[in-house]
């Protein structure tokens, strides 16, 4: 009897060890946008790069797992939904985490529809582009970077002091239709800036190119997007105002609600990397103006906050 118990115990231990070994060999699959410099970049013939790539590599190393990045393409247009795209990728098993996700309450609520289409992703087939995926519910990690909106100035407004959105009065403003910047500028002080605003179509018009040419004097965009423009055009005539709109979102990872153990492990890795100054270092390496996360960790109703200002 004792021999049988000992044999059973040894077998159980060996099975657990084998399971742990398989888990360690199981890649940590993270979805990243292929064209969001300086956060994440994947172009044929070049080495993958960006802040989120460096961070994903460090987290996988901390967890003792190989990293596999699933690249996807997010369209910059009025019909795109980062929430549904991330949910579809996760729910379809394309990855266990989506990186660089804006952590807001409205982006983490249970989706209002049961299914959604997948965004275009590396390796997608014709059938993948047609089918719809049953959606789950998103669960966030702790944040790892703060992502504010900033005023960027064209050459004719260079050096203008901007301490508040009201300081844009008298300038020719350009903004992409349907963007967060659009909502901020259009609703400021009961529409005081409306007559100065020109709307451009995202994905069709070149907002920063028009600003560079001097067609407009200022715009309001995500800080990381200006970082990307500055890296690609070192001699650009457009400049940062140094002003950050006070309502901004942290970015972090999202998984599905059933993956709590994974989220906990990622949070542990993020805490250690932040304490060692590694996350800020990754931002510097990638050319990102790194700002640490701010409270609240998850931003409340963005639109209501903007309207009430």
Phi and psi in degrees as a GROMACS rama.xvg file:
@    title "Ramachandran Plot"
@    xaxis  label "Phi"
@    yaxis  label "Psi"
@TYPE xy
-63.0106  -37.3709  UNK-2
-62.6668  -41.575  UNK-3
-64.739  -40.6702  UNK-4
-64.56  -41.662  UNK-5
-63.451  -42.6002  UNK-6
-63.0126  -42.1538  UNK-7
-62.7743  -42.7607  UNK-8
-63.4617  -44.9822  UNK-9
-61.5663  -42.9188  UNK-10
-63.0485  -40.7802  UNK-11
-65.0123  -42.3467  UNK-12
-62.9487  -43.5885  UNK-13
-63.9023  -38.2733  UNK-14
-65.0823  -41.9696  UNK-15
-64.6236  -39.7151  UNK-16
-64.6392  -40.6306  UNK-17
-65.3593  -39.7437  UNK-18
-63.6131  -43.0784  UNK-19
-64.0122  -39.1042  UNK-20
-64.6294  -41.4719  UNK-21
-64.41  -38.6988  UNK-22
-63.8817  -38.2942  UNK-23
-67.324  -32.2664  UNK-24
-81.7257  -15.8467  UNK-25
-70.2048  122.386  UNK-26
-63.0357  145.518  UNK-27
-83.5897  109.905  UNK-28
-95.7985  118.576  UNK-29
-123.952  129.772  UNK-30
-88.8603  131.942  UNK-31
-134.5  145.849  UNK-32
-68.4112  129.375  UNK-33
-75.5752  -12.6467  UNK-34
-139.139  62.0052  UNK-35
-133.444  62.919  UNK-36
-67.0788  148.719  UNK-37
-90.0938  18.7834  UNK-38
-79.7692  -49.5654  UNK-39
-156.678  133.173  UNK-40
-140.451  130.066  UNK-41
-139.523  103.373  UNK-42
-123.619  140.678  UNK-43
-57.4699  131.786  UNK-44
87.2629  -0.874599  UNK-45
-125.992  160.689  UNK-46
-76.1356  135.651  UNK-47
-57.3903  140.658  UNK-48
-149.493  170.932  UNK-49
121.873  160.867  UNK-50
-56.9045  -47.1075  UNK-51
-68.7835  -27.5156  UNK-52
-68.5227  -47.4752  UNK-53
-60.9106  -41.773  UNK-54
-66.881  -42.8969  UNK-55
-61.7872  -40.8356  UNK-56
-62.399  -42.0465  UNK-57
-67.1662  -39.7859  UNK-58
-66.7287  -44.4634  UNK-59
-60.7784  -39.9292  UNK-60
-63.5812  -42.8973  UNK-61
-62.1765  -33.8465  UNK-62
-86.9637  -4.23325  UNK-63
69.6888  31.6559  UNK-64
-127.887  147.323  UNK-65
-68.3224  152.105  UNK-66
-102.258  136.351  UNK-67
-128.317  117.512  UNK-68
-95.2767  126.34  UNK-69
-97.0931  109.513  UNK-70
-83.6855  140.362  UNK-71
-138.788  165.666  UNK-72
-117.171  120.058  UNK-73
-102.162  123.17  UNK-74
-75.2496  137.04  UNK-75
-93.0218  86.0992  UNK-76
-152.218  172.692  UNK-77
-69.7388  -19.6905  UNK-78
-93.9891  -8.30187  UNK-79
-75.0532  151.086  UNK-80
-136.357  101.219  UNK-81
-56.0148  -34.5582  UNK-82
-63.373  -48.9769  UNK-83
-69.9742  -35.662  UNK-84
-62.9383  -48.3233  UNK-85
-61.6721  -44.6175  UNK-86
-62.3968  -42.804  UNK-87
-64.1058  -42.0628  UNK-88
-63.0496  -43.8364  UNK-89
-68.594  -45.5109  UNK-90
-67.4948  -24.905  UNK-91
-87.4657  -2.55825  UNK-92
77.7867  15.6339  UNK-93
-68.5153  -25.8766  UNK-94
-160.961  167.678  UNK-95
-99.6197  -17.7299  UNK-96
-142.159  147.931  UNK-97
-115.702  126.438  UNK-98
-93.2448  162.16  UNK-99
68.139  28.2452  UNK-100
-88.3889  130.229  UNK-101
-71.2595  120.767  UNK-102
-91.4629  95.9643  UNK-103
-130.467  154.932  UNK-104
-61.7653  -38.4089  UNK-105
-73.1071  -19.9188  UNK-106
-88.2495  -4.31681  UNK-107
-116.113  0.161201  UNK-108
-71.5352  160.814  UNK-109
-59.8367  128.808  UNK-110
-59.4241  146.755  UNK-111
-79.4993  -7.45821  UNK-112
-123.769  156.145  UNK-113
-83.7193  -26.0391  UNK-114
-135.931  162.279  UNK-115
-154.764  159.488  UNK-116
-82.1072  151.007  UNK-117
-76.4903  145.56  UNK-118
-71.5471  165.32  UNK-119
-64.478  134.224  UNK-120
-139.249  158.752  UNK-121
-60.5852  125.278  UNK-122
92.0573  0.966132  UNK-123
-66.4529  140.953  UNK-124
-98.2431  175.208  UNK-125
-61.5364  -39.56  UNK-126
-65.5142  -37.1855  UNK-127
-60.3113  -35.7491  UNK-128
-74.606  -16.2381  UNK-129
-99.0766  -33.6925  UNK-130
-79.3131  163.043  UNK-131
-112.387  149.294  UNK-132
-113.756  135.46  UNK-133
-68.5607  128.229  UNK-134
-90.8766  150.584  UNK-135
-106.636  -155.386  UNK-136
-120.688  134.305  UNK-137
-81.1066  145.871  UNK-138
-129.456  128.703  UNK-139
-90.8082  154.197  UNK-140
-85.2866  179.809  UNK-141
-70.6481  153.824  UNK-142
-72.6895  156.646  UNK-143
-129.386  -6.43326  UNK-144
-156.793  146.608  UNK-145
-97.826  134.026  UNK-146
-123.194  93.2496  UNK-147
-92.705  166.683  UNK-148
-89.7983  144.414  UNK-149
-135.57  149.948  UNK-150
-84.081  128.8  UNK-151
-114.33  135.997  UNK-152
-108.105  140.172  UNK-153
-78.808  173.705  UNK-154
-59.52  -33.6523  UNK-155
-76.2442  -17.3822  UNK-156
-107.295  8.52649  UNK-157
-54.2276  131.77  UNK-158
87.5712  -6.40076  UNK-159
-66.6239  134.455  UNK-160
-80.5524  122.646  UNK-161
-120.109  110.842  UNK-162
-110.3  -12.2108  UNK-163
-162.025  161.302  UNK-164
-58.1941  -31.9719  UNK-165
-60.9631  -22.1585  UNK-166
-72.5932  -5.4751  UNK-167
-84.1587  -5.45128  UNK-168
-57.8552  134.665  UNK-169
91.5754  -8.84961  UNK-170
-97.4166  154.251  UNK-171
-83.0314  113.636  UNK-172
-104.046  140.966  UNK-173
-125.252  142.873  UNK-174
-151.735  152.199  UNK-175
-84.1329  131.199  UNK-176
-58.5387  136.951  UNK-177
79.0548  2.09752  UNK-178
-86.1945  167.938  UNK-179
-62.2951  -39.5557  UNK-180
-60.7869  -36.0465  UNK-181
-60.2654  -48.6445  UNK-182
-61.3445  -40.2924  UNK-183
-64.7558  -49.4661  UNK-184
-69.991  -40.5632  UNK-185
-68.5098  -31.926  UNK-186
-97.075  -3.64401  UNK-187
-61.3357  129.05  UNK-188
47.3023  50.6866  UNK-189
59.5577  34.8023  UNK-190
87.517  22.6764  UNK-191
-62.3592  -26.053  UNK-192
-98.8594  0.0440591  UNK-193
-53.6998  -44.4156  UNK-194
-68.5595  -12.5671  UNK-195
-98.586  -0.314512  UNK-196
-101.244  132.675  UNK-197
-112.257  129.432  UNK-198
-93.7472  132.442  UNK-199
-112.996  155.923  UNK-200
-90.4364  118.074  UNK-201
-62.3871  137.7  UNK-202
86.2922  -15.3723  UNK-203
-115.885  -47.471  UNK-204
-92.4363  148.368  UNK-205
-97.1566  93.309  UNK-206
-58.6361  -53.8934  UNK-207
-72.6842  -28.5177  UNK-208
-65.1141  -41.103  UNK-209
-65.6731  -36.9511  UNK-210
-67.0494  -41.6804  UNK-211
-60.6148  -39.5654  UNK-212
-71.8293  -13.2498  UNK-213
88.4624  12.9365  UNK-214
-66.8117  -29.0755  UNK-215
-136.976  165.779  UNK-216
-101.805  -24.8509  UNK-217
-162.007  157.629  UNK-218
-148.261  172.882  UNK-219
-127.185  112.741  UNK-220
-138.266  171.337  UNK-221
-65.0581  137.243  UNK-222
-58.2826  -40.6026  UNK-223
-62.7375  -31.5297  UNK-224
-67.824  -37.0072  UNK-225
-69.0218  -37.4206  UNK-226
-56.6672  -43.1892  UNK-227
-64.7064  -42.3921  UNK-228
-63.8347  -42.717  UNK-229
-64.7481  -37.0899  UNK-230
-69.0204  -36.9899  UNK-231
-79.2783  -23.2491  UNK-232
-132.312  77.0107  UNK-233
-58.0705  -25.4184  UNK-234
-98.4362  18.6215  UNK-235
-59.0074  147.612  UNK-236
-92.1579  -8.47794  UNK-237
-86.5493  148.358  UNK-238
-132.744  156.332  UNK-239
-79.2049  137.181  UNK-240
-80.5117  -21.4937  UNK-241
86.4151  -3.00213  UNK-242
-93.3816  130.869  UNK-243
-113.477  127.571  UNK-244
-60.8191  134.232  UNK-245
-67.7903  -13.2097  UNK-246
-104.977  107.32  UNK-247
-135.368  165.648  UNK-248
-114.845  144.892  UNK-249
-78.2458  157.751  UNK-250
-118.098  146.88  UNK-251
-156.615  -160.013  UNK-252
-100.507  155.057  UNK-253
-129.324  141.189  UNK-254
-127.044  -161.072  UNK-255
-99.9824  156.11  UNK-256
-59.5963  -24.0202  UNK-257
-78.7896  -5.15971  UNK-258
-104.879  43.5792  UNK-259
-61.0514  -36.3395  UNK-260
-63.5971  -41.1458  UNK-261
-65.2644  -45.2387  UNK-262
-59.7655  -41.4934  UNK-263
-61.716  -41.7547  UNK-264
-65.8168  -39.6165  UNK-265
-65.6218  -42.2293  UNK-266
-60.9478  -40.0323  UNK-267
-61.8889  -43.747  UNK-268
-65.9931  -41.3813  UNK-269
-63.0937  -41.5162  UNK-270
-60.8616  -45.07  UNK-271
-66.1633  -43.3364  UNK-272
-65.3699  -38.7353  UNK-273
-66.1751  -42.4964  UNK-274
-63.171  -30.7799  UNK-275
-86.467  -1.8788  UNK-276
77.1808  10.6357  UNK-277
-70.2346  -37.9313  UNK-278
-65.8779  -43.6527  UNK-279
-61.9269  -36.9725  UNK-280
-64.405  -39.8558  UNK-281
-61.8759  -39.1708  UNK-282
-61.2287  -43.7511  UNK-283
-63.6608  -43.1764  UNK-284
-61.0552  -35.3991  UNK-285
-87.2652  -5.48653  UNK-286
79.6055  24.2243  UNK-287
-97.4735  134.096  UNK-288
-73.3207  94.4578  UNK-289
-80.7853  128.54  UNK-290
-125.17  127.783  UNK-291
-65.9621  157.689  UNK-292
-56.6787  150.283  UNK-293
-124.442  158.515  UNK-294
-81.1639  143.699  UNK-295
-75.447  149.824  UNK-296
-58.9329  -39.7723  UNK-297
-117.627  117.949  UNK-298
-70.3362  137.455  UNK-299
-72.9782  -155.304  UNK-300
-60.1191  100.117  UNK-301
-60.8204  -48.3211  UNK-302
-63.8012  -40.7967  UNK-303
-65.2259  -39.5303  UNK-304
-62.2728  -40.0328  UNK-305
-67.7569  -46.2096  UNK-306
-62.583  -35.6745  UNK-307
-77.8973  -12.2093  UNK-308
